[in-house]
Amino acid sequence: MENKHFLLISMPGQGHINPMFQLGKCLIHAGAGRVTFATTAHGLTQVKAFPSLENLHYASFSDGFDDGIKPTNDPHRIMAELKRVGSQTLTELLLSLSKEGNPVSYLIYTLLLPWAADVARDMSIPSVFLCILSTTAFALCYCFFEERDGVYDSNDNRPPSSIEMPGLPLFTSKDMPSFLLPNDPHASTLIPLFQHHIQALEKDSNPCVLLNTSDCLEEEAIRLISNLNPIPIGPLVSYAFLDENNSTDSSCGIDLFEKSAEYSQWFNSKPKGSVVYVSFGSLAVLQKNQMEKILLGLTGTCRPFLWVIRPSAGSNDREFEEKIRDKVNEEVGLIVPWCSQMEVLTHESIGCFMMHCGWNSTLESLATGVPVLGCSHNSLTRQQMQRWWKRCGGPELEQE
């Protein structure tokens, strides 16, 4: 390991960057000679602070939108430019590192970047895919798109009514990731992308998939993709707040949003296990009526709450969010634009986590042992959590 150079590339999404960064820390702690963490040129400018670790370096590649992607940009053009310009600039980065005397030993890429495997293959560099989805979700993708037995039919616009995989419960269309369903608004962009992911792995004579999970959580799903040489390495979360004796893990992660400074002191004024923490991740967007109902429910619990509401782009939405904030008395609740989630979940005042069932948040709640109230943004992960609950002897849960 000491002579190996790992290049880690990720899209600049909060849920993409953090697990990849945690993997980078693991590689350094395992003795890697050098780890280079790369994201898009614009994404790199959005990082609020760069954690400093020995043998960790930062770099960038271009996605064709170095000034940032606008909401009005066509998704198909975004993905096409990402592949075209990204392939070119990643090649240039690899050549530049080699010229500097730091040739890359392994390239590790994550979701939305399957073309990186093609670049690595052309340059005779081994590549590894880091899966930041649950392994169950990835196994469903593999079941859809594998070349020999995949169930996806590009000529049929109807989603399959159900999918059955050995060792797992029957999955109906409502349980499947939305991007696998042909009638989803993002399907025309994402289905070809996930097809490319599976094809890139199948082209590799010795594929390898790193899974952000553990075999005790998803043993059956891991077995279903055994021909891809899966290696469970999760949960990829920051242990800085979990292990006080581990001085090597002092950096929590990478933030693309400015975190609030006020919640730490606020926590200290609350009783142990009393605070309801509410966060729906970095992408999910709530409707106004949903936010009003959540506020009504939170105030009705008569318990203190911390609620993360990311600032919206539209002026009308920002005004509405300000009205929500104005309704909250700081003694009762605190609304912040962003926070360090692991810092929050490990605080003794936290009693419950209301979340969207995103995979990273699910793993962080498991790692910290915080009870979860799961909303239905990700029905597949919610279903998995219910299975784990029953496996541990918990009572049957009701669904709304």
C-alpha positions as CSV (number, residue, x, y, z in Angstrom):
1,M,0.0,0.0,0.0
2,E,2.8,2.5,0.8
3,N,3.8,2.9,-2.8
4,K,0.2,3.0,-4.2
5,H,-1.5,6.1,-5.5
6,F,-5.3,6.1,-5.4
7,L,-7.2,8.6,-7.5
8,L,-10.7,9.1,-6.2
9,I,-13.2,10.9,-8.4
10,S,-16.7,12.0,-7.4
11,M,-19.5,14.2,-8.6
12,P,-19.9,17.3,-6.4
13,G,-23.0,16.1,-4.5
14,Q,-23.0,16.0,-0.7
15,G,-24.1,12.4,-0.8
16,H,-21.4,11.5,-3.3
17,I,-18.4,13.4,-1.9
18,N,-18.6,12.4,1.7
19,P,-18.6,8.6,1.4
20,M,-15.7,8.9,-1.2
21,F,-13.8,11.2,1.2
22,Q,-14.3,8.7,4.1
23,L,-12.9,6.0,1.8
24,G,-9.9,8.2,1.1
25,K,-9.3,8.5,4.9
26,C,-9.5,4.8,5.3
27,L,-6.9,4.3,2.5
28,I,-4.6,6.7,4.1
29,H,-5.0,5.1,7.5
30,A,-4.3,1.7,5.9
31,G,-1.0,3.0,4.6
32,A,-1.6,4.3,1.1
33,G,1.3,6.3,-0.3
34,R,-0.9,9.0,-1.8
35,V,-4.6,9.7,-2.2
36,T,-5.8,12.3,-4.7
37,F,-9.4,13.4,-4.3
38,A,-10.9,14.9,-7.4
39,T,-14.3,16.4,-8.3
40,T,-15.5,18.9,-10.9
41,A,-13.7,22.3,-11.2
42,H,-16.9,24.1,-10.1
43,G,-17.6,21.6,-7.4
44,L,-14.1,22.2,-5.9
45,T,-14.9,25.9,-5.5
46,Q,-18.0,25.0,-3.5
47,V,-16.1,23.1,-0.8
48,K,-16.3,25.2,2.5
49,A,-13.1,23.8,4.0
50,F,-10.6,21.2,2.8
51,P,-9.7,18.7,5.5
52,S,-5.9,18.4,5.8
53,L,-4.4,14.9,6.1
54,E,-0.9,13.7,5.3
55,N,-0.7,12.1,1.8
56,L,-4.1,13.6,0.9
57,H,-4.2,15.9,-2.2
58,Y,-7.0,17.6,-4.1
59,A,-7.5,17.9,-7.9
60,S,-10.3,18.6,-10.4
61,F,-11.6,17.6,-13.7
62,S,-14.1,19.5,-15.9
63,D,-17.7,18.6,-16.5
64,G,-18.0,21.2,-19.2
65,F,-19.8,23.6,-16.8
66,D,-16.9,25.2,-14.9
67,D,-19.1,28.2,-14.0
68,G,-21.7,25.8,-12.5
69,I,-24.8,24.0,-13.8
70,K,-27.9,26.2,-14.1
71,P,-31.4,24.8,-13.3
72,T,-32.4,25.6,-16.9
73,N,-29.6,23.4,-18.5
74,D,-31.0,20.4,-20.3
75,P,-30.2,17.2,-18.3
76,H,-29.3,15.2,-21.5
77,R,-26.8,17.9,-22.5
78,I,-25.4,18.0,-18.9
79,M,-24.7,14.2,-19.0
80,A,-23.4,14.3,-22.6
81,E,-20.9,17.1,-21.7
82,L,-19.9,15.4,-18.5
83,K,-19.0,12.3,-20.4
84,R,-17.3,14.1,-23.3
85,V,-15.4,16.8,-21.4
86,G,-14.9,14.7,-18.3
87,S,-13.3,11.9,-20.2
88,Q,-10.9,14.3,-21.9
89,T,-9.9,16.2,-18.7
90,L,-9.6,13.1,-16.6
91,T,-7.2,11.7,-19.2
92,E,-5.2,15.0,-18.9
93,L,-5.2,14.7,-15.1
94,L,-3.9,11.1,-15.2
95,L,-1.2,12.1,-17.7
96,S,-0.3,15.2,-15.6
97,L,0.0,13.1,-12.4
98,S,2.2,10.6,-14.1
99,K,4.4,13.3,-15.6
100,E,4.9,14.8,-12.0
101,G,6.2,11.4,-10.9
102,N,2.9,10.4,-9.2
103,P,1.4,7.8,-11.6
104,V,-2.0,6.5,-10.5
105,S,-2.1,2.9,-9.3
106,Y,-5.9,2.6,-9.0
107,L,-8.8,4.8,-10.1
108,I,-11.9,4.7,-7.9
109,Y,-15.0,6.3,-9.3
110,T,-18.6,6.6,-8.0
111,L,-22.1,7.1,-9.2
112,L,-22.8,9.0,-12.5
113,L,-19.2,8.6,-13.7
114,P,-19.2,5.2,-15.5
115,W,-17.1,6.7,-18.4
116,A,-14.2,6.9,-15.9
117,A,-13.8,3.1,-16.1
118,D,-13.5,3.5,-19.9
119,V,-10.7,6.1,-19.5
120,A,-8.9,3.9,-16.9
121,R,-9.1,0.9,-19.2
122,D,-7.7,2.8,-22.2
123,M,-4.7,3.8,-20.0
124,S,-4.2,0.4,-18.5
125,I,-5.1,1.5,-15.0
126,P,-7.2,-0.7,-12.8
127,S,-10.6,0.9,-11.9
128,V,-12.9,0.2,-9.0
129,F,-16.6,1.3,-8.6
130,L,-17.6,2.7,-5.2
131,C,-21.4,2.1,-4.9
132,I,-23.0,4.8,-2.7
133,L,-26.5,3.3,-3.1
134,S,-27.6,0.5,-0.9
135,T,-26.5,-2.9,-2.3
136,T,-30.1,-3.9,-2.6
137,A,-30.7,-0.9,-4.9
138,F,-27.6,-1.7,-6.9
139,A,-28.6,-5.4,-7.2
140,L,-31.9,-4.2,-8.6
141,C,-30.0,-2.1,-11.2
142,Y,-27.9,-5.1,-12.0
143,C,-31.0,-7.2,-12.4
144,F,-32.5,-4.6,-14.7
145,F,-29.5,-4.0,-17.0
146,E,-27.1,-7.0,-17.0
147,E,-26.5,-8.0,-20.6
148,R,-27.5,-11.6,-20.4
149,D,-30.6,-11.8,-18.2
150,G,-31.6,-8.1,-17.6
151,V,-35.4,-7.5,-17.4
152,Y,-35.2,-4.0,-18.9
153,D,-36.8,-3.7,-22.3
154,S,-36.1,-0.4,-24.1
155,N,-39.1,-1.0,-26.3
156,D,-41.5,-1.3,-23.4
157,N,-42.5,1.9,-21.6
158,R,-44.3,0.0,-18.8
159,P,-42.4,-0.6,-15.6
160,P,-42.3,-4.3,-14.5
161,S,-45.1,-5.0,-12.0
162,S,-42.6,-6.8,-9.8
163,I,-39.1,-8.2,-9.5
164,E,-38.1,-11.3,-7.5
165,M,-34.5,-11.8,-6.5
166,P,-33.3,-14.9,-4.6
167,G,-33.1,-14.3,-0.9
168,L,-34.9,-11.0,-1.0
169,P,-38.6,-10.1,-0.7
170,L,-40.7,-9.5,-3.8
171,F,-40.2,-5.9,-5.1
172,T,-43.2,-4.2,-6.6
173,S,-42.8,-1.1,-8.8
174,K,-43.5,1.2,-5.8
175,D,-40.5,-0.3,-4.0
176,M,-38.0,0.2,-6.8
177,P,-35.8,3.2,-7.2
178,S,-37.7,5.8,-9.2
179,F,-35.0,6.2,-11.8
180,L,-35.5,2.6,-12.9
181,L,-39.1,3.3,-13.9
182,P,-39.6,4.4,-17.5
183,N,-42.4,6.8,-16.6
184,D,-40.1,8.7,-14.2
185,P,-39.3,12.3,-15.5
186,H,-35.6,11.6,-15.0
187,A,-35.6,8.1,-16.5
188,S,-34.5,9.1,-20.1
189,T,-31.4,10.6,-18.6
190,L,-30.6,8.1,-15.8
191,I,-31.5,4.8,-17.4
192,P,-28.8,5.0,-20.1
193,L,-26.4,6.1,-17.4
194,F,-27.0,3.1,-15.2
195,Q,-26.9,0.8,-18.2
196,H,-23.4,2.3,-18.8
197,H,-22.4,1.5,-15.2
198,I,-23.3,-2.2,-15.6
199,Q,-21.7,-2.4,-19.1
200,A,-18.5,-0.9,-17.8
201,L,-18.3,-3.5,-15.0
202,E,-19.1,-6.3,-17.4
203,K,-16.4,-5.2,-19.8
204,D,-13.8,-5.5,-17.1
205,S,-12.0,-8.8,-16.9
206,N,-11.6,-8.4,-13.2
207,P,-14.3,-6.0,-12.0
208,C,-14.5,-4.8,-8.4
209,V,-17.3,-3.0,-6.6
210,L,-16.8,-1.4,-3.2
211,L,-20.0,-1.4,-1.2
212,N,-21.0,1.2,1.4
213,T,-22.7,-1.4,3.5
214,S,-21.8,-4.4,5.7
215,D,-22.5,-8.1,5.1
216,C,-24.7,-8.3,8.3
217,L,-27.0,-5.7,6.7
218,E,-27.3,-6.8,3.1
219,E,-25.8,-10.3,2.9
220,E,-28.4,-11.6,0.4
221,A,-28.0,-8.6,-2.0
222,I,-24.2,-8.9,-1.8
223,R,-24.5,-12.5,-2.8
224,L,-26.6,-11.6,-5.9
225,I,-23.7,-9.6,-7.4
226,S,-20.9,-12.0,-6.5
227,N,-19.6,-12.1,-10.0
228,L,-18.7,-8.4,-9.7
229,N,-16.3,-9.2,-6.8
230,P,-18.2,-7.0,-4.3
231,I,-16.4,-5.9,-1.2
232,P,-18.5,-4.5,1.7
233,I,-16.5,-1.7,3.4
234,G,-19.2,0.3,5.1
235,P,-20.5,2.1,6.8
236,L,-18.4,4.9,5.3
237,V,-19.1,7.5,8.0
238,S,-16.9,9.8,10.0
239,Y,-15.9,8.2,13.3
240,A,-14.5,11.5,14.6
241,F,-17.4,11.9,17.0
242,L,-17.9,8.2,17.8
243,D,-14.4,7.2,19.0
244,E,-12.8,9.7,21.4
245,N,-9.6,7.6,21.5
246,N,-9.2,7.7,17.7
247,S,-7.0,10.8,17.2
248,T,-6.4,9.8,13.5
249,D,-9.9,10.7,12.5
250,S,-10.2,14.4,13.3
251,S,-11.9,15.5,10.1
252,C,-15.7,15.0,9.8
253,G,-16.0,15.3,6.1
254,I,-16.5,17.7,3.3
255,D,-19.3,20.2,3.3
256,L,-20.7,22.0,0.2
257,F,-23.0,24.1,2.3
258,E,-22.2,26.6,5.1
259,K,-23.0,25.0,8.4
260,S,-24.6,26.9,11.2
261,A,-22.6,27.7,14.3
262,E,-25.5,28.2,16.7
263,Y,-26.8,24.6,17.2
264,S,-23.9,23.3,19.4
265,Q,-24.6,25.7,22.3
266,W,-28.3,25.2,21.8
267,F,-28.0,21.4,22.2
268,N,-26.2,21.8,25.5
269,S,-29.2,23.5,27.0
270,K,-31.5,20.5,26.2
271,P,-32.1,17.4,28.3
272,K,-30.5,14.1,27.3
273,G,-32.5,12.3,24.6
274,S,-35.1,15.1,24.2
275,V,-34.4,16.7,20.8
276,V,-36.1,15.7,17.5
277,Y,-33.7,16.1,14.7
278,V,-35.2,16.7,11.2
279,S,-33.3,16.6,8.0
280,F,-34.2,15.5,4.5
281,G,-30.7,15.5,3.0
282,S,-29.1,17.7,0.4
283,L,-31.4,17.1,-2.5
284,A,-35.0,16.4,-1.4
285,V,-37.3,19.4,-1.7
286,L,-40.4,19.8,0.5
287,Q,-43.6,21.5,-0.7
288,K,-44.9,24.4,1.3
289,N,-47.9,22.4,2.7
290,Q,-45.6,19.6,3.7
291,M,-43.4,22.1,5.6
292,E,-46.4,23.6,7.4
293,K,-47.6,20.1,8.4
294,I,-44.2,19.1,9.7
295,L,-44.0,22.4,11.7
296,L,-47.4,21.7,13.2
297,G,-46.4,18.2,14.1
298,L,-43.1,19.2,15.7
299,T,-44.7,22.0,17.8
300,G,-47.4,19.5,18.8
301,T,-44.9,17.1,20.3
302,C,-43.9,19.6,23.0
303,R,-40.3,18.5,22.5
304,P,-37.4,20.6,21.3
305,F,-36.4,20.1,17.7
306,L,-33.6,21.0,15.3
307,W,-34.8,21.3,11.7
308,V,-32.4,21.7,8.7
309,I,-34.0,23.8,6.0
310,R,-31.7,24.5,3.1
311,P,-32.2,28.0,1.6
312,S,-34.1,27.9,-1.7
313,A,-33.1,29.6,-4.9
314,G,-36.5,31.3,-5.6
315,S,-37.4,34.5,-3.8
316,N,-41.0,33.4,-3.0
317,D,-39.7,30.1,-1.4
318,R,-37.1,32.1,0.6
319,E,-39.9,34.4,1.9
320,F,-42.0,31.3,2.9
321,E,-39.0,29.7,4.7
322,E,-38.4,33.0,6.6
323,K,-42.0,32.9,7.7
324,I,-41.5,29.3,9.0
325,R,-38.4,30.4,10.9
326,D,-40.3,33.4,12.4
327,K,-42.9,31.1,13.8
328,V,-40.4,29.1,15.8
329,N,-39.4,30.2,19.3
330,E,-35.7,29.3,19.9
331,E,-36.7,27.7,23.3
332,V,-38.9,25.3,21.4
333,G,-37.0,24.7,18.2
334,L,-34.1,25.8,16.1
335,I,-34.1,26.0,12.3
336,V,-30.6,26.0,10.6
337,P,-29.6,26.0,6.9
338,W,-27.1,23.1,7.4
339,C,-25.2,21.2,10.0
340,S,-22.6,18.5,10.5
341,Q,-25.0,15.5,10.7
342,M,-22.6,13.1,12.6
343,E,-21.9,15.9,15.1
344,V,-25.6,16.2,15.6
345,L,-26.4,12.5,15.8
346,T,-23.7,11.8,18.4
347,H,-24.9,14.6,20.7
348,E,-26.5,13.2,23.9
349,S,-29.5,15.5,23.6
350,I,-30.7,13.8,20.3
351,G,-33.6,11.4,20.8
352,C,-35.0,10.9,17.3
353,F,-34.1,11.5,13.7
354,M,-36.8,12.3,11.2
355,M,-35.4,11.7,7.7
356,H,-36.0,10.9,4.1
357,C,-34.4,7.4,4.2
358,G,-31.4,8.4,2.1
359,W,-28.7,5.7,2.3
360,N,-26.0,7.9,3.8
361,S,-28.3,9.2,6.5
362,T,-29.6,5.6,7.2
363,L,-26.0,4.4,7.8
364,E,-25.2,7.4,10.0
365,S,-28.3,6.7,12.1
366,L,-27.3,3.0,12.4
367,A,-23.7,3.9,13.4
368,T,-24.9,6.3,16.1
369,G,-27.9,4.2,17.3
370,V,-30.4,7.0,17.0
371,P,-34.1,5.9,16.5
372,V,-35.5,6.9,13.1
373,L,-38.8,8.2,11.9
374,G,-38.6,7.5,8.1
375,C,-40.5,9.5,5.5
376,S,-41.3,7.9,2.2
377,H,-38.9,9.7,-0.2
378,N,-36.9,6.5,-0.5
379,S,-39.4,3.6,-0.1
380,L,-36.7,0.9,-0.9
381,T,-34.5,2.0,2.0
382,R,-37.5,2.3,4.3
383,Q,-38.5,-1.2,3.4
384,Q,-35.0,-2.4,4.3
385,M,-35.1,-0.7,7.6
386,Q,-38.4,-2.4,8.4
387,R,-36.9,-5.8,7.6
388,W,-33.9,-5.1,9.9
389,W,-36.3,-4.0,12.6
390,K,-38.3,-7.3,12.3
391,R,-35.1,-9.4,12.2
392,C,-34.1,-7.9,15.5
393,G,-37.5,-8.9,17.0
394,G,-39.3,-5.5,16.8
395,P,-43.1,-5.4,16.5
396,E,-44.9,-4.9,13.2
397,L,-44.8,-1.3,12.0
398,E,-47.7,0.5,10.5
399,Q,-47.3,2.5,7.3
400,E,-49.2,5.6,6.3
